[in-house]
Amino acid sequence: MLKYGHMSLLWSTFLGAVQGITEVLPISSTAHLVLMPWFFQVPDQGLSFDVALHMGSLLAIIIAFWPDWWRLLQKGSTLLRNKLKPSDHDQKMIYFLLLATIPGALAGYFLEDIVENTFRSPYIIVVTLIIFGTLLLFAENRGRKAKSFNEITLKDALFIGVAQAIAIIPGVSRSGVTISGGLAMGLKKEEAAKFSFMLSAPIILGAAIAKIPDLSADYLTSVNFWGGLAASFLFGLLSIKFILKFVQKRSYRPFVYYRFALALLIIAFLIWR
């Protein structure tokens, strides 16, 4: 069991705010959660606590898109009555979200040890920030940006789902790589973001269910844990509203430039230390 006794309420809440802000922005929340203790030279909180913080982001995604989730739940009950034969796009979307989650779930199951013990490295994060930032820029420049959420096909969903599996590596960014995938498949900028966020919900829930048992009961009931979770939720909700409104009129380029700047900052720290 991991107890995280070294973590204060202030640090837990700070990490929760970092998680909430960066989860939905295409800048990699995992990279930021790895980098924060490295920058400030404090003990790494570990992957289990990072995943637990994602529960706050999950709640924010559920609240932000509640009308869509509720509609899918209603359609799901109809789908069961229709013997699992979809009769409209909403019912097909249920299948799309489930199938697109499979690649990420498999990657998390088989690569968990490598991610926790090898990939949580500033050197890897520098590379992934630059490479996948460049891919996001390319996808935005080349994508048709014409499809709406209701025009997503099975091919689109599976392509974006495979892209999500790569996001297990810190610095890739789940939202960044799935938004890139959506843009590459012709989705509008805000529609790519919406599908990206909704697709992240099942994978976050599954990862949290798997990793929360690694946290001690004392920590799960502590004010430190709940402070981090609350910060993740509140900042996640604000971040979702910001990005959806931002991309309606502007491009993803500022986030690409941020990724490049963060990579340069990491390189500077590596040289300095």
C-alpha positions, -999 to +999 in steps of 0.1 A: +000+000+000+012+035-008+006+060+020+019+093+006+027+105+041+051+131+027+023+150+009+007+181+024-027+194+017-012+224-002+009+201-024-020+176-030-043+205-039-017+220-062-013+187-080-051+184-083-053+219-099-025+210-123-043+178-132-076+196-137-062+222-160-039+200-181-061+170-185-083+185-212-057+208-227-035+192-253-004+196-232-003+163-212-015+161-176+007+131-170+038+149-180+029+178-157+023+155-128+057+139-134+075+172-139+061+191-108+079+170-082+110+169-105+110+207-109+105+213-071+127+184-061+102+166-038+093+129-038+073+117-068+037+110-058+035+079-081+012+068-108-015+055-084-021+090-070-020+106-104-047+082-116-067+089-085-066+126-092-080+118-127-113+110-109-118+147-104-113+153-141-137+124-149-164+141-127-158+174-146-162+156-179-195+140-168-209+173-155-198+193-186-214+169-210-242+157-189-269+162-216-249+140-240-243+113-213-280+113-203-291+110-239-267+081-245-279+064-213-315+067-225-305+054-259-286+026-242-318+013-226-336+014-260-306-004-275-310-032-250-347-035-258-338-037-295-315-067-289-284-045-292-292-035-328-286+002-332-313+022-349-298+057-349-264+075-346-266+080-308-270+042-303-241+037-327-221+062-307-224+039-276-206+012-296-181+037-310-171+049-275-168+013-261-148+000-291-125+030-292-117+025-255-103-010-261-069-001-275-062+023-245-074-003-220-051-029-235-021-005-235-027+003-199-030-033-188+001-046-206+024-016-203+016-004-168+049-015-153+070+001-181+050+033-178+055+036-140+091+025-139+106+037-172+085+063-189+082+087-160+113+104-172+120+141-182+141+128-211+111+109-226+088+138-219+110+162-239+108+140-269+070+133-267+062+170-261+080+180-293+069+151-315+032+151-306+030+188-305+043+188-341+017+162-350-011+183-335+001+213-356+002+192-387-033+177-381-048+211-376-032+225-408-042+195-430-075+184-415-107+193-433-125+203-401-159+197-416-175+168-397-198+174-367-201+151-337-232+134-352-212+125-383-185+105-366-181+070-381-168+037-367-136+043-387-131+077-371-137+063-336-113+034-340-086+056-354-090+080-325-091+051-300-058+037-313-043+072-310-056+073-273-036+041-266-003+060-273-012+086-246-001+061-219+034+076-225+039+108-205+041+139-227+019+125-255-013+139-240-045+120-242-065+150-253-037+162-276-033+129-295-071+122-297-078+157-309-051+153-334-067+121-345-101+138-348-087+166-368-069+142-391-103+124-397-119+157-407-137+167-374-143+203-366-120+216-339-146+218-311-162+185-322-128+168-320-123+181-285-158+170-274-153+134-287-118+134-271-131+143-237-160+118-239-137+091-250-115+097-221-142+090-195-143+051-198-105+048-198-101+072-168-128+053-148-112+019-156-077+031-146-090+046-114-108+014-104-076-006-111-052+018-092-071+032-063-067+000-042-029+008-043-037+039-021-040+033+017-074+036+034-059+063+056-049+084+026-082+079+007-101+093+037-076+122+043-083+158+036-052+158+014-067+133-010-101+150-012-085+185-015-066+172-046-097+156-060-118+187-055-091+209-071-090+185-101-127+187-105-131+225-102-102+233-124-111+206-149-146+221-153-132+255-159-106+241-183-133+223-204-154+254-207-123+274-217-110+251-244-144+245-260-150+283-263-113+290-272-112+267-303-144+280-318-125+311-329-088+302-325-064+274-333-046+249-312-013+265-321-008+283-287-008+248-270+017+235-295+040+265-287+035+258-250+046+222-255+077+234-273+085+259-246+080+234-218+104+210-236+130+237-238+125+245-201+131+208-192+162+208-213+174+239-195+168+222-161+186+191-173+217+211-183+215+233-151+214+203-128 
